[in-house]
Amino acid sequence: MNDSVYVGHAGKDAALDRGWLLGHFKDTSDPRHSEAVEIKWGLHPRGDERGEWVTGEERTALLVLISGRFRVQLPGRSVLLARQGDYVVWGHGVDHSWFAEEESVVLTVRWPSVPGYGVSDEHGSASRERPLPRFG
């Protein structure tokens, strides 16, 4: 067994860490630990939406639609990901939010992997986004 190899299933592993498969938040002994990049297998039921806008973004992000219809809100612009393979990329300083118009699977890649982004859910558990006020 090589401890620098991990074999898994995105759907199963995503349930263990709010969808995140790779990033700084994994144990340093885990091959999925990275301070360079974060990867998420996002499973979103219809109507699921980002609890708060992310502002002051320090990362670059790539979202790729695997299935469903997923809307990304950006300042002054709304991007609909409707066909498998549709994607959107944004960089540092671009505020954003999202909404699942249909049950959706979205692969997210963000870099670098920056600690400190987290929104608490209704149970007080932190997700991997930074809590910030919602835009009107």
Secondary structure, 3 states (H helix, E strand, C coil): CCCCCCCCCHHHHHCCCCCEEEECCCCCCCCCECCCCEEEEEEECCCCECCCCECCCCCEEEEEEEECCEEEEECCEEEEECCCCCEEEECCCCCEEEEECCCEEEEEEEECCCCCCCCECCCCCECCCCCCCCCC
